[in-house]
Amino acid sequence: MAETTRPYLPRSAAGSRSPWLIAVIVSIATFMEVLDTTIANVSLRHIAGTLGASQDESTWIITSYLVSNAIVLPISGWLANVLGRKRFYMICVGLFTVASVACGFATSLGFMLTMRVLQGLGGGGLAPAEQSMFADTFPPDMRAKAFALYGLTVLVAPAVGPVIGGWLTDNLSWHWVFFINLPVGLLSLTLTWLFVTEPQALKDDRAKLLSSGFSVDYIGFALVAIGFGSLQVVMDRFLQDDGFSSGFVISLAVVAGCSLAVLAVWEWEHPTPMVDIRLLGARNFAISAAVMFLIGFMLMSTTQLLPQFTQTLLGYDATTAGLTLGIGGMITIFLMPVAGILSSGKVPARYLLAVALIATGFALIHVSGFTGTVGFWDVAWARLYQVMPLPFLFIPISAVSYVGLPPNKSNEASAITNLMRNLGGSVGVATATLWLQWRTQFHHARLAEHVTPYSDMHGQSLAQIGRSVETQATVMSYLDVFWMLGILALLIWPFTLLLKSAPKGAAVQGH
């Protein structure tokens, strides 16, 4: 009976099967990909040691992945339209899986970086294709509940990534950080091939596109690759290369700025753009993209800062540092269904988002009250407070971002929102690290003013006092960064009140 009463959705990836089965299947690969963005971070020093790379060179293992990821994300909607959504998705899963295994066998830095680039190209197309399937497989009044399931992959994976990465590194070896993707990738490919449908509506759209003799937007692609690739390198290498005092950073920043400015003008006028930025003309979508950027900004920056704080200042090993994130991340498993129910027309999305941003702001400010002697559970509870509002951010924004968009634009819309989330994460990590450096210098200078050869040293040498000053300055700088992130969340919440909810009883034939 349930099958006969289900609304007809011509673009559904489920076909005659349960949409929830498809939702579970297409969430598997994204969990694997998002997990990989954080799982390697805690193993970086071990990887560098095996490959004979310096600490500075090893950071390119992260940068190379993020750069290729940033390049393919904005064009993934176009690629899905041209290749077919299911085919494109399976290519991405296969490429990511093969490249992951190759990373595990790497014996040189050059080979590792090459495979990380391929891994990033495969991983970048997964989330947009999956979110497009979600939007097309569930009617508007069910999308919030569906995205609650999908949100588990996006929010839980970064939290448990450091835990898994730390455990694998401490108990096996860093190679297993990459080998673990093989069974997950094979499972995803098999289930997708067997159960995910390429709907006739998408086949017709693709046939029409190919038969119309469309011209490939080569200039748009080049601008995307140069602009977003350069921007990602600038974000990731800013501090290592001394910021704007480096000619390399300045040159890439200029290239990125000029390329993206030209891209915006070029794509707005192009009849078949590689990136359909005209979608940002829809108010809901523009606000949703901005909020998604902020979610990435806060989630990834805090995910990076807390393990650094616990390992650098509290002396935790990789596993214990990861657990401080993982315990908090588990709460999202229980809150996702609640957020999905509330977002399904019971509470307007703009109110959920406003409350969640306010709660996030105060949770981040709470950390600014830490000291250098906090215990494990102090950090774990602080992380818990930070992640509790995240389901009430991610699910409403995912559900309302498609309101008002043409039904055949799901691929392009998903690509842009995922690009904004990833860019937010990159900008957030770079900004938080820069703030950390600046505030450390500031506090060190202020504390050092009170240290003289005639200070009461209580039996300490001047060198010991210097180390104490440096430690205290570092602690204070971490607290400052969390305070600034909290203030940022409290400043932007009013903009969410401009969002429109999906109209009740909205027609579903487009999706």
C-alpha positions as CSV (number, residue, x, y, z in Angstrom):
1,M,0.0,0.0,0.0
2,A,2.8,2.3,0.9
3,E,4.3,1.8,-2.6
4,T,1.1,2.8,-4.4
5,T,0.5,6.0,-2.3
6,R,4.1,7.3,-2.7
7,P,4.2,10.5,-4.7
8,Y,5.5,10.1,-8.2
9,L,9.0,11.6,-8.3
10,P,10.3,11.4,-11.9
11,R,13.9,12.2,-10.8
12,S,14.0,9.7,-7.9
13,A,17.1,7.5,-7.6
14,A,15.0,4.9,-5.8
15,G,12.7,3.8,-8.7
16,S,10.2,1.3,-7.3
17,R,12.4,0.7,-4.2
18,S,12.2,2.3,-0.8
19,P,13.8,5.8,-0.8
20,W,15.2,5.1,2.6
21,L,17.2,2.1,1.3
22,I,18.7,4.4,-1.3
23,A,19.4,7.0,1.3
24,V,21.4,4.6,3.4
25,I,23.3,3.3,0.3
26,V,24.4,6.7,-1.0
27,S,25.4,7.8,2.5
28,I,28.1,5.2,2.8
29,A,30.6,6.7,0.4
30,T,30.2,10.3,1.8
31,F,30.9,9.0,5.3
32,M,34.1,7.4,3.9
33,E,35.1,10.6,2.1
34,V,34.3,13.1,4.9
35,L,36.0,10.7,7.3
36,D,39.2,10.9,5.2
37,T,39.3,14.7,5.5
38,T,40.2,14.4,9.2
39,I,41.4,10.8,9.7
40,A,44.8,11.5,8.2
41,N,45.5,14.7,10.2
42,V,46.5,12.9,13.4
43,S,48.8,10.5,11.4
44,L,50.6,13.2,9.5
45,R,53.8,13.0,11.6
46,H,54.0,9.2,11.2
47,I,53.4,9.4,7.5
48,A,56.1,12.1,7.1
49,G,58.6,10.0,9.0
50,T,58.1,6.9,6.9
51,L,58.3,8.8,3.6
52,G,61.3,10.8,4.7
53,A,59.5,14.1,4.4
54,S,60.0,17.2,6.5
55,Q,57.1,18.5,8.6
56,D,56.6,21.3,6.1
57,E,56.6,19.0,3.1
58,S,54.2,16.6,4.8
59,T,51.5,19.3,4.9
60,W,51.2,19.0,1.2
61,I,49.6,15.5,1.8
62,I,46.6,17.4,3.1
63,T,46.9,20.4,0.7
64,S,47.0,18.2,-2.4
65,Y,43.8,16.5,-1.5
66,L,42.0,19.7,-0.7
67,V,43.1,21.5,-3.9
68,S,41.9,18.7,-6.2
69,N,38.7,18.4,-4.1
70,A,38.1,22.1,-4.5
71,I,38.6,22.0,-8.2
72,V,36.1,19.2,-8.9
73,L,33.4,20.3,-6.5
74,P,32.0,23.2,-8.4
75,I,32.0,21.4,-11.7
76,S,30.5,18.1,-10.3
77,G,27.0,19.2,-11.2
78,W,27.9,19.7,-14.8
79,L,29.8,16.4,-14.9
80,A,26.8,14.5,-13.4
81,N,24.6,16.0,-16.1
82,V,27.0,15.0,-19.0
83,L,28.0,11.6,-17.8
84,G,24.8,10.6,-16.0
85,R,24.4,10.9,-12.3
86,K,24.7,7.2,-11.3
87,R,27.7,6.7,-13.7
88,F,29.5,9.8,-12.4
89,Y,28.9,8.8,-8.8
90,M,30.3,5.3,-9.3
91,I,33.3,6.7,-11.1
92,C,34.0,8.9,-8.1
93,V,33.6,6.1,-5.6
94,G,35.9,3.8,-7.7
95,L,38.6,6.5,-8.2
96,F,38.5,7.4,-4.5
97,T,38.8,3.8,-3.4
98,V,41.7,2.9,-5.8
99,A,43.6,6.0,-4.9
100,S,43.1,5.4,-1.2
101,V,44.7,1.9,-1.5
102,A,47.5,3.3,-3.5
103,C,48.2,5.9,-0.8
104,G,48.6,3.1,1.7
105,F,51.3,1.6,-0.4
106,A,53.1,4.9,-1.0
107,T,56.9,4.8,-0.4
108,S,57.7,8.3,-1.6
109,L,56.3,11.7,-1.1
110,G,55.8,12.3,-4.8
111,F,53.7,9.1,-5.3
112,M,51.7,9.9,-2.2
113,L,50.9,13.4,-3.4
114,T,49.9,12.1,-6.9
115,M,47.5,9.6,-5.3
116,R,46.1,12.2,-2.9
117,V,45.3,14.4,-5.9
118,L,43.4,11.5,-7.6
119,Q,41.7,10.7,-4.2
120,G,40.5,14.3,-4.0
121,L,39.2,14.3,-7.5
122,G,37.1,11.2,-6.7
123,G,36.0,12.4,-3.3
124,G,35.0,15.9,-4.5
125,G,32.1,14.5,-6.7
126,L,30.5,12.3,-4.1
127,A,28.6,14.6,-1.8
128,P,27.0,16.7,-4.6
129,A,25.8,13.7,-6.4
130,E,24.4,12.2,-3.2
131,Q,22.7,15.4,-2.1
132,S,21.1,15.6,-5.5
133,M,19.8,12.1,-5.2
134,F,18.3,13.0,-1.8
135,A,16.6,16.1,-3.1
136,D,15.1,14.2,-6.0
137,T,14.2,11.1,-4.2
138,F,12.2,12.6,-1.3
139,P,9.3,15.1,-1.7
140,P,9.8,18.6,0.0
141,D,7.9,17.6,3.1
142,M,10.2,14.6,3.7
143,R,13.5,16.1,2.8
144,A,14.3,17.3,6.4
145,K,14.0,13.7,7.7
146,A,16.0,12.4,4.8
147,F,18.8,14.9,5.3
148,A,18.8,14.0,9.0
149,L,20.1,10.6,7.9
150,Y,22.6,12.2,5.5
151,G,23.7,14.6,8.1
152,L,25.0,11.8,10.3
153,T,27.7,11.2,7.6
154,V,28.7,14.8,7.3
155,L,28.8,15.7,11.0
156,V,29.7,12.4,12.7
157,A,32.6,11.5,10.3
158,P,34.7,14.6,11.1
159,A,34.2,13.8,14.8
160,V,35.2,10.1,14.7
161,G,37.9,10.6,12.1
162,P,40.6,11.6,14.6
163,V,39.5,8.8,16.9
164,I,39.8,6.1,14.2
165,G,42.9,7.7,12.8
166,G,44.6,7.9,16.1
167,W,43.7,4.3,17.1
168,L,44.9,2.9,13.7
169,T,48.1,4.8,13.9
170,D,48.9,3.9,17.5
171,N,47.9,0.2,17.3
172,L,48.6,-0.8,13.6
173,S,50.2,1.7,11.3
174,W,49.3,4.9,9.3
175,H,48.9,2.7,6.2
176,W,45.6,1.5,7.6
177,V,44.2,5.0,7.6
178,F,44.0,4.5,3.8
179,F,43.4,0.7,3.6
180,I,40.2,1.1,5.7
181,N,38.6,2.7,2.6
182,L,38.8,-0.4,0.5
183,P,36.0,-2.5,2.0
184,V,33.8,0.6,2.4
185,G,34.4,1.6,-1.2
186,L,33.7,-1.9,-2.6
187,L,30.5,-2.1,-0.5
188,S,29.3,1.2,-1.8
189,L,30.0,0.3,-5.4
190,T,28.2,-3.0,-5.2
191,L,25.1,-1.6,-3.5
192,T,24.9,1.4,-5.9
193,W,25.2,-0.8,-8.9
194,L,22.4,-3.1,-7.7
195,F,19.9,-0.7,-6.2
196,V,20.4,2.9,-7.3
197,T,18.3,3.8,-10.3
198,E,19.1,6.3,-13.1
199,P,15.6,7.8,-13.6
200,Q,14.3,8.2,-17.2
201,A,13.9,11.9,-16.6
202,L,17.6,12.3,-16.1
203,K,18.4,10.1,-19.1
204,D,16.1,12.3,-21.2
205,D,17.8,15.4,-19.9
206,R,21.2,14.0,-20.7
207,A,20.2,12.8,-24.2
208,K,18.8,16.3,-24.9
209,L,21.9,17.9,-23.7
210,L,24.2,15.7,-25.8
211,S,22.1,15.9,-28.9
212,S,21.9,19.7,-28.8
213,G,25.5,19.9,-29.7
214,F,26.3,21.8,-26.5
215,S,29.7,23.5,-26.2
216,V,32.0,22.6,-23.4
217,D,32.7,25.6,-21.2
218,Y,36.5,25.2,-21.4
219,I,37.2,28.7,-20.2
220,G,34.9,28.2,-17.2
221,F,36.7,25.0,-16.3
222,A,40.1,26.6,-16.6
223,L,38.9,29.5,-14.4
224,V,37.5,27.1,-11.8
225,A,40.7,25.0,-11.7
226,I,43.0,28.0,-11.5
227,G,40.8,30.1,-9.2
228,F,39.7,27.5,-6.6
229,G,43.0,25.6,-6.8
230,S,45.0,28.7,-6.1
231,L,42.7,29.8,-3.3
232,Q,43.0,26.4,-1.6
233,V,46.8,26.5,-1.7
234,V,46.7,30.1,-0.3
235,M,44.5,29.0,2.6
236,D,46.5,25.9,3.4
237,R,50.0,27.4,3.0
238,F,49.4,30.9,4.3
239,L,51.2,30.4,7.6
240,Q,53.8,27.9,6.5
241,D,55.0,30.4,3.9
242,D,54.8,33.5,6.2
243,G,51.6,34.9,4.8
244,F,51.6,37.9,2.6
245,S,55.4,38.4,3.2
246,S,55.8,35.5,0.8
247,G,55.8,36.3,-2.9
248,F,54.4,32.8,-3.6
249,V,51.4,33.4,-1.4
250,I,50.8,36.9,-2.8
251,S,51.1,35.7,-6.4
252,L,48.6,32.9,-5.9
253,A,46.2,35.2,-4.0
254,V,46.2,37.6,-6.9
255,V,45.7,34.7,-9.4
256,A,42.8,33.3,-7.3
257,G,41.1,36.7,-6.9
258,C,41.3,37.6,-10.6
259,S,40.3,34.1,-11.8
260,L,37.2,34.0,-9.5
261,A,36.2,37.5,-10.4
262,V,36.4,36.7,-14.1
263,L,34.6,33.3,-13.5
264,A,31.6,35.1,-11.9
265,V,31.1,37.4,-14.9
266,W,31.8,34.6,-17.5
267,E,29.5,32.0,-16.0
268,W,26.7,34.5,-15.5
269,E,26.5,35.1,-19.2
270,H,27.4,31.6,-20.5
271,P,24.4,29.6,-21.9
272,T,25.7,26.3,-20.5
273,P,28.0,27.3,-17.6
274,M,30.3,24.9,-15.9
275,V,29.2,26.4,-12.6
276,D,25.6,27.8,-12.6
277,I,26.2,30.8,-10.3
278,R,22.9,32.3,-11.4
279,L,21.3,30.0,-8.8
280,L,22.6,32.4,-6.2
281,G,20.0,34.8,-7.4
282,A,17.5,32.8,-5.4
283,R,17.4,34.3,-1.9
284,N,16.9,31.0,-0.1
285,F,19.8,29.4,-1.9
286,A,22.1,32.3,-1.5
287,I,21.5,32.5,2.3
288,S,21.7,28.7,2.6
289,A,25.1,28.7,0.8
290,A,26.4,31.4,3.2
291,V,25.2,29.5,6.3
292,M,26.8,26.3,4.9
293,F,30.0,28.2,4.5
294,L,29.8,29.1,8.2
295,I,29.0,25.6,9.2
296,G,32.2,24.4,7.5
297,F,34.1,27.3,9.0
298,M,33.2,26.5,12.6
299,L,33.1,22.7,12.3
300,M,36.5,22.2,10.7
301,S,38.3,25.0,12.6
302,T,37.2,23.7,16.0
303,T,37.8,20.1,14.9
304,Q,41.4,21.1,14.2
305,L,41.9,23.3,17.2
306,L,40.8,21.0,20.0
307,P,43.1,18.1,19.2
308,Q,46.0,20.6,18.8
309,F,45.2,22.1,22.2
310,T,45.0,18.7,23.9
311,Q,48.2,17.3,22.3
312,T,50.3,20.4,22.5
313,L,49.4,21.7,25.9
314,L,47.8,18.7,27.7
315,G,50.2,16.0,26.4
316,Y,47.5,13.7,25.0
317,D,48.4,11.0,22.5
318,A,46.6,10.8,19.2
319,T,43.9,8.4,20.4
320,T,43.0,10.3,23.5
321,A,43.0,13.6,21.6
322,G,40.6,12.0,19.1
323,L,38.3,10.8,21.9
324,T,37.7,14.3,23.1
325,L,36.0,14.9,19.7
326,G,34.5,11.5,19.3
327,I,32.5,11.5,22.5
328,G,30.8,14.8,21.6
329,G,30.2,13.7,18.0
330,M,28.2,10.7,19.1
331,I,25.4,12.9,20.5
332,T,24.6,13.9,16.9
333,I,23.4,10.3,16.3
334,F,20.6,10.9,18.8
335,L,19.9,14.6,17.9
336,M,19.7,14.1,14.1
337,P,16.2,12.4,14.1
338,V,15.0,15.1,16.5
339,A,16.2,17.8,14.2
340,G,14.7,16.0,11.2
341,I,11.3,15.9,12.8
342,L,11.3,19.5,13.9
343,S,12.5,20.6,10.5
344,S,9.6,18.7,8.7
345,G,7.2,21.7,8.9
346,K,6.8,21.7,12.7
347,V,9.2,24.6,13.3
348,P,10.2,27.1,10.6
349,A,13.8,26.5,9.5
350,R,14.8,30.1,10.1
351,Y,13.9,29.8,13.8
352,L,15.8,26.5,14.2
353,L,18.9,28.0,12.6
354,A,18.8,31.2,14.7
355,V,18.5,29.3,17.9
356,A,21.3,26.8,16.8
357,L,23.7,29.6,15.9
358,I,23.1,31.4,19.2
359,A,23.7,28.1,21.1
360,T,26.8,27.5,19.0
361,G,28.1,30.9,19.9
362,F,27.7,30.5,23.6
363,A,29.2,26.9,23.4
364,L,32.3,28.3,21.8
365,I,32.6,31.2,24.2
366,H,32.4,28.6,27.1
367,V,35.7,27.2,25.9
368,S,37.3,30.6,26.4
369,G,37.1,30.0,30.1
370,F,39.5,27.1,30.1
371,T,42.9,27.0,31.7
372,G,46.0,25.0,30.9
373,T,45.1,22.5,33.6
374,V,41.7,21.4,32.3
375,G,40.9,17.7,32.4
376,F,39.8,15.2,29.7
377,W,36.1,15.5,30.6
378,D,36.2,19.3,30.6
379,V,37.3,19.2,27.0
380,A,34.9,16.4,26.0
381,W,31.9,18.2,27.6
382,A,32.9,21.4,25.8
383,R,33.0,19.6,22.5
384,L,29.6,18.1,23.3
385,Y,28.1,21.6,23.8
386,Q,29.6,22.7,20.5
387,V,28.2,19.8,18.4
388,M,24.7,19.6,19.9
389,P,23.4,22.6,17.8
390,L,25.0,21.3,14.6
391,P,22.0,19.0,13.5
392,F,19.7,22.0,13.9
393,L,22.0,23.9,11.5
394,F,22.8,21.3,8.9
395,I,19.3,19.7,8.4
396,P,17.2,22.8,8.1
397,I,19.6,24.5,5.7
398,S,19.9,21.4,3.6
399,A,16.1,21.1,3.3
400,V,15.3,24.7,2.5
401,S,18.2,25.4,0.1
402,Y,16.3,23.8,-2.8
403,V,13.1,25.9,-2.2
404,G,12.4,28.0,-5.3
405,L,15.0,26.3,-7.5
406,P,14.1,24.7,-10.9
407,P,13.7,20.9,-10.5
408,N,16.4,20.1,-13.0
409,K,19.0,22.1,-11.0
410,S,19.6,19.7,-8.1
411,N,23.0,18.6,-9.4
412,E,24.3,22.2,-9.7
413,A,22.8,23.3,-6.4
414,S,24.3,20.4,-4.5
415,A,27.7,21.1,-6.1
416,I,27.6,24.8,-5.0
417,T,26.5,24.1,-1.4
418,N,29.1,21.4,-0.9
419,L,31.7,23.8,-2.4
420,M,30.7,26.4,0.2
421,R,31.0,23.9,3.1
422,N,34.4,22.8,2.0
423,L,35.6,26.3,1.3
424,G,34.3,27.3,4.7
425,G,36.3,24.6,6.3
426,S,39.5,25.6,4.5
427,V,39.0,29.3,5.3
428,G,38.1,28.4,8.9
429,V,41.2,26.4,9.5
430,A,43.4,29.0,7.9
431,T,41.8,31.9,9.8
432,A,41.8,30.1,13.1
433,T,45.5,29.2,12.7
434,L,46.3,32.8,11.8
435,W,44.4,34.1,14.8
436,L,46.2,31.6,17.0
437,Q,49.6,32.8,15.8
438,W,48.7,36.5,16.1
439,R,47.2,36.2,19.6
440,T,50.2,34.0,20.8
441,Q,52.6,36.8,19.8
442,F,50.4,39.4,21.4
443,H,50.1,37.5,24.7
444,H,53.8,36.6,24.7
445,A,54.8,40.2,24.4
446,R,52.4,41.3,27.2
447,L,53.5,38.6,29.6
448,A,57.2,39.1,28.8
449,E,56.9,42.7,29.8
450,H,56.6,41.6,33.4
451,V,59.7,39.4,33.4
452,T,63.0,41.0,34.3
453,P,66.3,39.7,35.7
454,Y,65.0,41.1,39.0
455,S,61.7,39.3,39.0
456,D,60.8,37.0,41.9
457,M,61.6,33.7,40.2
458,H,60.7,31.3,43.1
459,G,63.8,29.2,42.4
460,Q,63.1,29.1,38.6
461,S,65.8,30.0,36.0
462,L,65.1,32.7,33.4
463,A,64.8,29.9,30.8
464,Q,62.2,28.1,32.8
465,I,60.2,31.3,33.2
466,G,60.5,31.9,29.4
467,R,59.0,28.5,28.8
468,S,56.2,29.2,31.2
469,V,55.4,32.5,29.5
470,E,55.3,30.8,26.1
471,T,53.0,28.1,27.4
472,Q,50.7,30.6,29.1
473,A,50.6,32.7,25.9
474,T,49.7,29.7,23.8
475,V,46.8,28.7,26.2
476,M,45.5,32.3,26.1
477,S,45.6,32.4,22.3
478,Y,43.6,29.2,22.0
479,L,40.9,30.6,24.3
480,D,40.9,33.9,22.3
481,V,40.2,32.0,19.1
482,F,37.3,30.1,20.5
483,W,35.9,33.4,21.9
484,M,36.2,35.1,18.5
485,L,34.4,32.1,16.8
486,G,31.6,32.3,19.3
487,I,31.2,36.0,18.7
488,L,31.0,35.4,15.0
489,A,28.2,32.9,15.4
490,L,26.3,35.4,17.6
491,L,26.7,38.2,15.0
492,I,25.3,36.4,12.0
493,W,22.2,34.6,13.3
494,P,19.8,37.4,12.4
495,F,20.4,36.8,8.7
496,T,18.8,33.3,8.9
497,L,15.4,35.0,9.6
498,L,15.3,36.0,5.9
499,L,14.9,32.4,4.9
500,K,11.6,31.2,3.5
501,S,10.2,27.8,4.4
502,A,8.9,25.3,1.8
503,P,5.2,26.1,1.1
504,K,2.8,23.6,2.7
505,G,1.5,21.1,0.2
506,A,4.1,22.1,-2.3
507,A,4.0,20.2,-5.5
508,V,6.5,17.4,-5.8
509,Q,6.4,16.6,-9.5
510,G,9.6,18.5,-10.0
511,H,11.4,16.2,-7.6
